[in-house]
Amino acid sequence: MPATVHGRRLLATGAIAALIAAGMTSAVTTPAHAAGPYNYAEALQKSLWFYEAQQAGPKPSWNRVGWRGNAAVNDGSDVGLDLTGGWFDAGDHVKFGFPMASATTMLAWGGVEYRSAYQSSGQLTHLLNNLRFVNDYFIKAHPSANVLYGQVGNGNADHAWWGPAEVMKMARPAYKIDASCGGTDLAAETAAAMAASSMVFRPTDSAYADRLVTHATQLYAFADSVRKKYHECITDAQSFYQSWSGFNDELVWGALWLHRATGQASYLDKAKAYYANLGTEPQSTTRSYKWTHDWDDKSYGSYVLMAKLTGEQQYIDDVNRWLDYWTVGVNGARIAYSPGGQAWLQQWGSLRYSANTAWIALVYSDWITDTTRKARYHDFGARQIDYILGSNPNNRSYMIGFGTNPPKNPHHRTAHGSWTDSLTNPVDSRHVLYGALVGGPGAANDSYTDDRNNYQANEVATDYNAGLTSALVRMYAEYGGTALANFPAAETPDDAEMYIEAGVNATGPTFTEMKATVYNKSAWPARALTNGSFRYYFTLDGSTTPSQITLSSAYNQCSAPTGPTQVSGNVYYVTISCAGQVIAPAGQSDWRREVQFRIASSGTWDPTNDWSYQVTVGRNAKMTLFDGATKVWGDAPSTTPDTTPPTAPGTPVASAISSTGATLTWAASTDAAGSGLAGYDVYREAGTTDVLAGTATTTSFALTGLTASTSYTYYVVARDGAGNKTASAPVTFTTSPTSIDNTPPTTPGTPVASAITATGATLTWTASTDAGGSGLAGYDVYREAGTTDVLVGSPTTASFALTGLTASTSYTYYVVARDGAGNRSTASAPVTFSTTGTGTANCDVAYTSSQWPGGFTAYITITNTGTTTINGWTLVYTYLAGGQAVGQGWAATWSQSGLTVTATALEYNRTIAPGTSIQIGHNGSWTTANPEPNAFTLNGSACTVS
């Protein structure tokens, strides 16, 4: 490994001065060499900001995340408690207490060791704010001595939905441990978090520190007396945060932090006694050293605290062995290193392990006096943090919003900001999740792709950032930096957050029926529209009175229209209330409401001069949308009458002239009088009475149905919302003469047969093209049948479904293309295939799957229900929804054509004895739906489905 990183020389032997021993905090002497290549104060600032993006419950006034709002404000209501607050775990919205407490301990540890660096960097207030926020939640979650709520939200229900936290719609049950069913690991870790946090608050708020110590003491006693792994009682956590390492590590860890927080020797005695129960390497009495400190296993941080608190050699040896394994190796074995220098432990969130180990290595290097190891561990920690910030072969930062080319699409629901419950819509995340550490490379090869769908590499989590944040304050203490002023910059919404689309649904001489849809894609912050209403403005023509207006609704997802209500003069509006509807950016059916309403008149009726009138469905900024009494979209008409016409449109230009049509375009008109430009009327001159050819809201119009070799004259009239009009100069052109098409289409591609059954199949082919002018009209599909081939169908698209075939029969088909002039192409090459057999095979198929937004895993069990061995097999089935696709599979050779999936046996499982089963499976993806297939064939014959 090189001796320098971007010009910063790593710590040489003896470069850090002796520690300040008082209070067991760490001291760093600024080295003589230049500062590092990164602004560590900025990185620290952003890493802390990330925790504010994870906040649940009522949003505190000091929260700096402009696109977050109140969320999960009813947590605990199912058990009669206020369990609001705390942190959402990751890119989801479950509050998992075990990793939350672990992250809190790691954050507080940095504040304990390097409080002065937090102070000088300007980040101490933010650290205290975030620690108080999460500890206030722990206090709520610990309503009595032997009760601790360790989870809010059901993992599977939460993960099945993809949307912003502020508009969650699923139930959020609370789960607890208590004296009847405990959770030693959870209670002891929460005790550690509160004890460590108390040390950070002690200098400025001793009363709050005392309160935290009281809870920590009770929780540790609970943990020590009711021994059990917490996931055995909070069983929903088992699929997400199972306590693999057990609870002995938390008993040591919690005792150590209570000893530090209280000074009571009894806790150190407990830590020493329980230390003997910590894990060892397999078939060995040597303490574990081939993993690292994480949300589950606290052994490694315990090694360091025991060494620092006692100075005893056995603990020093355990730390040295562990950190040597991560640096120079132990007994010929070492952690895997990527070519670019990442110490790589595991594929899921690999950088968190690098960051956690780097943090503890830096803390330990500030304490030890062994000059060789001091430099070794310091340099390791600095390199790992710099790798995260950009010193890697990809020359990219893995902290969002920091450095060069950082990730932009983390696996994070609220930062993504989908309004349709879709991981892929929108394509780009709508918010910058500053400071969040992504999972990083999935192997020890520095390879990484910024892909939201890859949650192992791109999810973020509170435990990912905890060790990193503490490491960054340590790096700042040595190398300095300056926090950004006015951080964060306010985000600008990417689009209107709430709006109306509207257009004519039906029209007649006495009425106009409009189709209007209210949309809510809010994300600054996301919020539900529960008291919405909108208005459509129109003009009473001639002597028509309000009593002559009748309102009705043909289709309505809100309420019936009411009114009319006068604006001024003869301008009125209709109101449609959506009060009581929850219109929220929470799913396909949640983010919009449609209303089709009709305004009819028994008097004069001319909709073209109505303020809100719009022919083509699209955004209508002349309808107004309200949230309660607050207007959130659109403009109402002015109360001052508009008598000024628009400017004249430009002289039309005729282009794309053919024998039957042309396109007119013109320079746009403007309207400055207040009613706004409403659209254009296109007229054809025809003697004394000109003919209205059509209307347009844009500056182009397609003419059709013209006669060849004929002269035409057209002009355009602009009109505004008040009915004022101005005409353009005319344009004259002559249509082209009729042309004769003698050119046949190109030859269709060779048909491909798929979805083959005993009685049918589907043919698809590469489409033909036609350059002769008459256009491609369709195809004729023929079956070869001796000397006279049989026409079986004439589709207009490049596919055809064959039906009525005979089982176990060979067929040959080909395709001929034809154009509008009757020209026919040469025939395609033929395709030959055989239909499958009939009857039910001696087999049974069971198909099960587990899914998440956009992806799934399928498990398929094939059972031989017959009396003879199956020697070699091919399984075929068809998915039922467009977008279902096979990904990586196992135990078979997999292929897919259209929606039809084929799995073929491998050598080791090609035989299936009577009464036995084999299991195969694959990962997959889906878009709109993921139904399970309901029919399977094995070697061409149907199986039963269980």
N, C-alpha and C positions, 0 to 999 in steps of 0.2 A: 504494500500500500504506500502511496506517496507521502512524503513528509509534510506537504503543504496542501491546502484546499483553497483554490482561488486566491492564492497569495497570502493566506493567513497561516502562519506557522503554528502547528499544534503544540500543546503544552510540553515543554521539555522537562526532563527529570529535575525535580526540586523547584519548579517555577511557581508553585502556589505556596504561600506562607502558611504558618501553623494556624490551626483553627482557633476560634474563640470558643472556649469550652463552656462558658456560662450558658445555662439553659439548654444545652445540647443542640444549639443551633449551629449552622455551618457558616463559616466566613470565607470570603474569596478575596485574595489580593489581586488587583488589576495587574496583569503582566505588562512588561515593557514593550512587547511587540504590538503591531497595529491591530485595530479592531477587525472582526471577521467580515465576510462579504455580504452579510445580511443585516437588515435592520431588525434586531431581535426584539426591540421594544414594540415595533409595529406588529410583529408576529405574535407576541404575548398579548397585545391589545386585542387583536382579532380572535385569538384562541379563546379568550375569556368571553368575548362578544357572542361566540357560538352558543354558550350556555343560556344566554338570554333568548336565543331563537328556539330553545328547547323547553321553555317555560310553559307549564300547564296552569289552568285556573285563571282568576282575574289578573290581568296584566298590570304589573306595578308601574307607578309613574316614572321610575328611573329606567325602565326597560328601553333600550336604544333601537330596537328592531321595529322599524316603521311599518313593516308588512305583517306583523303579528298583532293579534287582538285577544280578547278573552276567549278561553277555550276550556272545555271539560269543566264547566262551572258547577255541575251537579255531582261531581265525584263524591262518593260516600253516602249519597242519599238513600241507596238501597239498604244501608245498615244503620241509618239514623245518625250519621256523623258528617262533619265537614272534612273531607279528604281532598280538598282542592289544593293546588300548588304542586310543587315538585317538578321533576323533569320528565318529559317524554324521552323514552330510551334512545331511539335512533331515528331512522327514517319513518318509523311507525309512531303510534300514539299510546302504546301501553306504558304504564308507569311500573317498571320492574324494580322493586325495592332493593334487590341484592346488588346488581351492577350500579344502581344509583348511589347506594351507600359506599361502594368501593371507589367510584369516581370521586365522591366527596372527600374521602380520606386522602386520596392521592392529591387532590387540589389543595386541601388544607395543609398537607405535609409541605408543599412548596411554600405556603405562607409562613409556616412555622420556621423553616430553615432559612428563608431569604426574605424576611419581612422588609428589611431596609431596601432591598432591590425593588420590591413591589412599590414601596413608598417613592423612591427616586424615579421610577419609570412612570409614575402617575396612575398606576393600575390598582393600588391598594383599595381604593373606594369600590372599584368594580369587583374585586375579589370578595370584599366583605359583603357587598350587596348580594352576590350570587350565593355565597355560603349561607347567609342568613335566609335567603329564599328557600333553599333546599332543606335547611335544618328546621325552619318553621313547619315544613311539611312533615319531617320526621316526628316533630312534637305532636302534630295532629294525628299521625299514624300510630302513636303510642299512647292511647287514651288511659291505660292503666298498666300497672307494673308488669303483668304477664300477658299482655295483649299487644301485638304489633301487626299492623296491616302492611303486608309485603308486596301487594300487587293490586293495581286498579286497571281494569280493562281485560277482556278475554283475548288471548293472543290470536287465535284463528279468526275470530270475528273481526278483529282489528285489521289483520293482514289481508282479509278478503276485500277490503275497500281501499281505494286510492284517491285521496282528496285532502284538502287543507284541514288542519286541526280545528279551526273555528266553526266548522259546519259538520262535525261528526254526527252521525245519526244512529249509530249502534248503541246498545246498552253497554254500560261500563261497570260490571260487577266488581266489588271489592273482596279481596281474599286476605285471610289473616292466619297467624299462628297464635296459639295461646297455651295455657297450662295443660290442656287436654291433648294437644297436638302441636308440638313445639317446632322450633327451627333454629338450632344452635348457631349455624353458620350465618343466617340472616340477622339474628339478634346481636351476635357478637360483632359482626361487621358494622351494623348500624351504631353500636356502642363505640366502635373505633372512630367512625365518621364524626360523631358528636363530640367525642373527647378531643380528637385532633382539631376540630373546628373551634372548640372552646379555647384552645391555646392561641388561635388567631384573634379571637375577640377579647381575650383577657386584658390586653393593654388599654382598650378603649371602651369596653362595655363589660365590666366584671359581673354585673347582675345577669346578663344574658349568658355569659360563660358559665356561671354557677348553674343556671337553669339547664344548660346542655349537659353539664357534668352529672346533674341529678338524674336526668333521663339515661345517660350512658351507664351510670352505676346500676340502675334498675335493670336495664336491658342486658348487661353482662351477667348479672345474677340470674336472670331468666334463662339466658343462654347456657349458663353453667349448670343449672339445676334440671332443665328439661331437655335432655340430649336427644336430638333427632335432626336429620337433614331436612331443610325447610321444604324442599320440593316434594317430600313425602306427604306433606300437609297442604301446601299450595300446589296441587297437582298440575294445574294449568301451566305452571312455570317449567315443568319437566321437559317440554319440547323446545324450550327456548333458552333457559338459564338453569340447567340442572347443576347441582353442586357436586361436580365430579370428584373434587379433592376431599370431600367430606367436611367436617367441621373442626378438626383439631387445629388447622392452620388459623382459623378465625379466633379460636380460644386463645392462642398465643398472641396473635395480632391485636385483638381487643384489649388483652391484659397489658400489653406494652404501651398502648396509647393511653389507657387509664392511668398507668404508672406515670407516664410523662405529664399527663394533665393534672394529676392530684399529688404526685410525689409520694404516694403510699407504697411502701416496700412490699406489702402483701400482694400487690398486682404483679410486681416483678417476680416474686416467688412463684406465683401461679404460672407466669410465662415460662419460667425455667422448668417447672414440673411438667407442663404440657408440651414443651419443646421436644421431649423424648418421643412423643407420639407423631411427630411430623413424618411425612413420607420419605421413603428411601428409593434408591435406584433398584430395579428388579434383581432379586436374588442377592441382595447386598445390604449391609448396614450403613452404607454411605448415604448421607442426606441427598435428596434429589437435587440435581443441578442441570438437567438437560431440558428444562422448561424455563418459565420466567414468571414474574409477578403479573397477575392479571385479575380480572373481576372474580375469578373462582379461587385461585391458589395464592395465598398470602405468605407462603413459606419464605419466599426470597426476600421480601421486605422485612420479614421477621429476622432473618439471618443478620441483616444490616443493623436493625435497631438493637438486637441483642449484643452484637459486637460493640456498638457505640456505647450502650448503656453499661456494659460490664467490663469491656476490654479483655474478656476471656478468650483464650486461643481457639477453643473448639468452635466458637461462633465465627471468629475471624477466618478460620480454615474453611468453614462452610461457605462464607461469602466469597473468599478467594477462588475456591474450586468452581463455584457457579460462574463468576465473572471471567475466570480463565477459560472456561468452556466457550464463552461468548467472544473471546478475544484470541488467545493463542492456542487454545485447545487443552484437553486433559487426557492423558494416556492415549494419545494419538487420535482422539475424537474431538470434533469441533462443530459448532453450529454451522449450518450451510451459509455460504456467502455468495451473493450475486457477483457477476463480473464488475459491476459498478460499485460494490462495497456495502450493499445492504445485508445486515445480519438477519437471515430469513428463517423464521421458525415454522410458520403454518400459513396455508393459503387464504384463510378467511380473516381479513383485516390484518394482513401481515405487518403493516407499519405500526400498529398499536403496540405490538410486542417489542419492536425495535425501539420505539419511543419510551415505553415503560422501563426497559432495561437500561437505556441511555440515561434516563433520569436518575435511577438508583445508583448507577455507576458513577455519575457525577457527584452525587451526595457522598458516596463512600470515598471517592478520591479526595474529597475535601477533608476527610477525617484521618485516613491512614497516613502513616509515616514511612512506609516502605516506598522509597522514591521510584523504584522501577514500576511497581504496580500503580502508584499514584498517577504517573504519566500514562501508563497503558490504559487504565480505566477512564481517565479523563479524555484521552484522545479518542477512544472508542465512542464515548458518549457524544463528543462534539461532532465526530464524523457522521453518526447516525442522524443527529438532528439536522446537520447540514444536508445530508442526503434527502431528507424530507423536504427541506426548503428549496432545493434545486440543484445540489451538487450530485448529479446522477447522470447516466448516459443519455437520458431523455431530455436533459436540460430543462426540466419542468418542476414546478412546485407541486407538492401533493396537499398543500393547504389551500383551500378554496379562497379566492380573493386576495392571495398574497403571491408576490414574486412573478416569475416568468411562466406563462402558459399553464396556469393552474386549472384543475378540473372545473367544469361548468355544469355538469349534469349528474349530481349525486343522487343516490337512491334515497330520496327524501320527499315525502308527500307534500308537505306545506311549501317547501322551497320550490318544488316543481310547479305547483299552482294549477293542477288540472281542474277543470270544471265539469268533466264528463266521466269521472271515475275511470280514467285511462292513464296507464303508465306512459303511453306514447303521444298523448295529446295534452298540451302542445309539444312540439318537437324539442324546443329548448326550454330549460327551466326559466321561470319568470322572475326569480329572485336570486340574489347572490348570497349564499350561505357562508358569509365571511368566517374565516378561522377554522372551519371544519376540516378535520383530517380524514381523507378517504382511506379505504382499506389498503389500497396499493397493490403492488405486483402479486399475482397469484402463484408465482413460482420464483425460484432463486435465479431469475434471468433478466431482471429489470424490465420485463415486458408489462405494459399497462395500456388499457384503452378506456377512455372517458365514456362509459356506456352505462346509462341509468339502469338498464335491465340486469346488469351484472352486479348483484348486491354484494357478492363476496369482495369485489375490488372497489366498489363505489358507494357502499353504504357508509354512513357516518354514525357516530354514537358518542354518548357522554363519556363512556369509559375509554374510547379512542383518544380523546383530547386531554384526559386528566394527566397522564404521565407527561405528555408533550408540553402542556401548559407549565407544569412545574419545571421541566427541563429548560423551557424558554426563559423563565425568570432567572435560572442559574446562568444561562448563556448571556443574558443581559448583564448580570452582575459582573461578569468578566469582560465582555466585549462591548457593552454599551448599545446605544441606539436611541432613537427619538420616536415617541408615539406620534401618530398622525393627528394634526389639529382638525377639528370639525369632522371627526369620524363618528358615525358613517355618513357619507353623502346620501341625501334623500333620493330614493328611487322614484322614477317617473313611470306611471302605469303604461303598459305596452299597448293599451287599447281602452276604449270606453268600457267601464266595468259593468254598467247596467245600461241597457238600451232597448229600443223597440225596432223591430222589422215589420213593415206593413206594405200592403198593396191591394189592388182591386181583386176581389174574389168573384164578384158577379156585378153586373150593372144593367140598368134598364132606364126607360124614359122617366120613371118616377122614383127611382131608388138607386142607392149605391151600397153594395155589401163589401166590407173590408175584411181582410184577414190580417190580424195583428198578433205578434208574438213578443212577449216580454222575456228578455234574456238577462241572466245574472252570472257573469264570469268574474266577479270581484275577487281581488287578491291583495288589496292594500288597505286593510286586511280583507281576507275573505269574510263575508257576512251574509246572513240570510235576509231576504226581503220578505217580511211577514205582514206588513201593512202597506202594500203597494197599491197604486191606482194609476190609470193613465187617461189622457184626454185626446179626443179627436176634434179638430176645429173645422167648422164649415160655415158657409154663407147662406142666409135665407134670401132667395132670389125673388126679384120683383116685389109683389105684394104679399108673399107667403108669410104667415105668422107662425110662431112656435107651436100653436095648437094644431097646426096641420102636419106636424112632424110626428112620425111613429117610429119607435125604436124596437128592435127585436134581435134575437141571437139564434143562429142555427147550430153553432157548436161553441161551447164556452167552458173553459177550465177555470174561470174566475167567477164573476157575478154578472147578472144581466145589466145591460147599459142603462144609465139614467140620464135625465136631462130633457130637453136641451137647456143649457145655462148660458146666459148672455155674457159676452166679453165686452163688446161695445157696438153700437149701431146694429147692423144686421149680421154681425159675426157671433156665433154661438159655439159651444162645445158639448160633446157627449162624454160622460165619465164611465169608465169601467173599473170597478173596485176588485182588487185581488186580495183584500184583507182576509187574513186567516189562512191563506195559502203560504206555504214555506217554499219560496223560490230561492234556491241556494246553489252555489257551484259545487254540487255534491253528486252529480250523476246525470246520465242521459235524460231521465225523466224529471230530474230535480231542478235543472238550471233554467227551465223555460216553462211558460204557460201560453197557450194559444186561445184566442177569442176570434170568432167570426161574427161580426155584428152588422146589422143593416139599418140604414137611415132612409126612411121612405117619406115622401111628401105628397099630399093631396093637392098642392099648389104647383108653382113653377119649380123645376129642379134642373140645375146645371152644376155638376160636381167639379167641372174643370177650373172653376175659380175659387175652390175651397182651399184654405190654408194648408190643411193636412193631406190633401188629395195626392195620391201617388199611384200610378198604374201598375208598375212592375214591383213585385215584392223585393224589398231591400230595406236597409236602414232608413228610418224616417225621422229626421231631426226636427220635423215640424209637428210631431206629436210629443206631448210631454209626459214624463214618467215621474211619479212622486213616491218617496218613502215617507209615509205619514204626511206632514206638511212641507217636507223638504223636496225640492225639485232635483232630480238626479240625472235627468236626460231631457234634451229637446228644448225648443224655443216656442213660446206662445206668440200669436200675432200681435202686432202693435195696436194700440188703441187709437192711433192716428190714422184716418183713412188714407189709402195709397191710391193716387190718381196718376202717377207717373209711369209710363210704359217702360218696358225693358229696352235696351239698345237693340238695334236691328241685327239679326244674325248675318254672318258673312254669306256672300253669294255661294250657293251650293256648288260642289264639284262632283261630277259624275265619274265613277271609276268602276272597274270590273264589269264593263258593259258586255252583255252576251245577247243572244237572240231573244231571251225571255226575261232579262232582268238587268239591274245595275245597282250600285251603291252610291248614295249621296252622303257627302260630308260637308261640314260648314264650320266657320269660326263661331265660337260660343257667344251668346248674348250675356249681358250683365244686368242686374237689377239692384239699384241702390236705394229704392224708396221704402223698403221695409217689409213688403210682403214676400219678396224673394222670387227668384225665377222658378216657375212651376214646370215648364217643359216646352215642347215645340210641336206644332201641327204642320204636316207636310201636305201641300196641295198640288194637284195636277191641273194645269189650265185646260179648260174644255168649253170654249165658246163663252157664253154669257154667265154660266154657272160653273165655277171651279169645283173640283172634286177633292174631298179630304181623303188622301191616300193612307194616312195613319198618323199616330202621335209617337213622340220619342221624348225621353228624359235625358238622353245623351246627344252628342252632335253628329250622329250618323243614323242612316235609315236604309234598309234593304228593300229595293223595289222588286216585285215578282209578278208573274203573270202578264208580262208585256208581249207585244207582237213583234216578230222579226221585221227588220228593215223599215222601222216606223220611227218618225220624229216625235219626241215628247218634250214638254216644257213643265218644269216644276219650280216651286218656290217654298220657302219655309217661314212660318210665323212663330215668333217667340211670345210666350204669355207668362205673366207673373201671377202670384197668389191672389191678387185682387181682380184678376180678369183683364188687365190691361195688355194690349197686343201690339206687335210691330212686325212688319213683313220684310223679308230679304229681297234682293234683286233675283230675277229668275235665271235658270240654267236650261239650255236646250241641248239635246243629244239625240242621236239616232241609234237604235238597236242594231245588232249585227244580223247578217242574213243567216238563215237556217243552215247548219252544217250537217254533213252526212258522215256517220261513224261506220267505217268498215274495218276497224281494228279490234281484234278479239282481246279478251282479258289474258293476263299471264296464266300459266299453268298452276293449278293449286299444288300445294305440297303433298307429299305422300301421306295418306291418312294414317293415324295412330289409333289402335283399338285399345280401350281401357274399360274398367268396370265390367269386365266380361262375366256373365252369369250363364246359367243353363238356357235362358230364354232371351237374352239381350246383351247389348254392349253399347259403348259410346265411341263414335268416330270423331276425331279432331284433326285439323290440318292447317298448314300455313296458308294465310289468306292470299287470294289473287289481287292484282291491281288492274285498273283499266285507264288507259291514257287516251282513248279515242273520243272522249267527250260525253258519251251517253251515260257513263258511270256503271259501276258493278251492280248488277241486279240480283244475283244470288248464285246458287249452286244446284246441280242435279247429282244425286247419289245413286250409283248403279250397283247391282249385284250381278256378278258374272254367272251366267246360267246357260252354258253351252253356246249355241250359235246366236241366241237372242237374249241379250242382257236385260235385266229387269230394273226399271226406275223405281226406287223405293222411297224417295222423298226429295223435296226441293227447298232446303233451308236458305235463309238469307244471311246467316252467320256461318263461321267456319267450324261448325260442330253439328252432329246429328245423332240422335238416340235411336238405336235399332231395337225393335221389339218383335215378339212372336217367333223367335228363332227356336230351333230344335236342339235339345241337349246333345252334347258329345258329337257335334257336327262341325265340319270345316266350312268356312265361308270366305269368299273373296269379294272385295268392294273397291270401287274407284270413284273419283269425283270429277265433274266437269263444271267449269265456271261459265257464266253467261252475263252479258252486259245489257244495258237498256235498249240497244238497237238490235238485239237478238243474236249478236255475234257470240260464238261459243269457243272456249279455249280447247286446246288439246287436253286429253284426259290425263289425270294424275297417274302416277305409278300406283299399282294395286296394293292392297294390304290383305293378308290372309291370316285368319285366326280360327281357333276352335272354341266352341262353347263348352262350358263345364258340364259335368255329369249331374244327374238328379238324385234325389234320395238324401237321407240323412246318414252321415258317416258315424262310425262308432267313436264319437269324440264329444267332449263337453268343453266349453270355453268360459272362463270367468274373467271379466275385465273390471279392474278397479283403478281409480286414479285419485291423486291429490293435486289440487291446483292452487294457484295464486294469480294475481293480476298479470295476464299476458303469458303465463307459463303453466306447465303441469308435468307430472310424472305418471306414466301408465304402467300398471303391472298386469300381466296376462298369464293365466294358468291354463295349460292344455292338458286334459285328462283323457287317457285311452279307456273308453267305456266298453270296448269290445273284448273279444276273447283271443285275438291274435295280435302279435307285435306290429306296431307301425314302424316301417323301415324307411326313413326319409320322409320329410313333411314340408309342405308350404302352406302357410296360413295367410288368408286374404280377408280383409275387411275394409269397410268404407266409412270415413268420418262424415258427420252429418251437417257440419257448418263450415262455410267458407272461412279460410284463415287458420284452420286446424292443421298443424304441420308437425311431422316427426323430426326430432333432433337427434341427439346421440342415443344409440340403443345398445342393448347388451343381449347376449345369449342367442343371437340370430343375426342373419344378414338382412338389413332393412332397406327398403326402397319405397318411394311414393310417387304415384302418377295422378295428378289432380287430387282428389280426396281418397283415392284407393291406395291402401297400404299393403305391402307384401313383406312377410317375414319368412326367411328360408332357414332351415336347420343348419347348425354347425356340425362338424364331425363328431364332437363329443356328446351331443344330445339328439342325434338324428334318429335314434330308436326310442320308442316309448312302449314299454311293456304293458300288457293288459292290467288295468287297475292302478296304474301309476300316473304321475303327473310331472310335467316340467314347467318352469316359470321363465318367462322372458319379459322384456320391458324396454321402455325408452322414455327419454325426456321429450318435451314438445312445447310448442307455442300456440297461442290462439289469439283471436282479435275480438270478435263480437260475442261469441258464445263458445262453450266447450262441452257439448253433449257427448255422452259415451256411445260408441257404435253398438248396434243391436243385432248384427248378423255376421257370422263368420263361416268361412269355408276352409276345410283342411283337405289338401290334395284334390280340390275341385268339388267336394261334397260338403253339404251344410252340417254344422255341428249344433248340438243343443247349447243354449246359453243359460248359465246359472248366475 
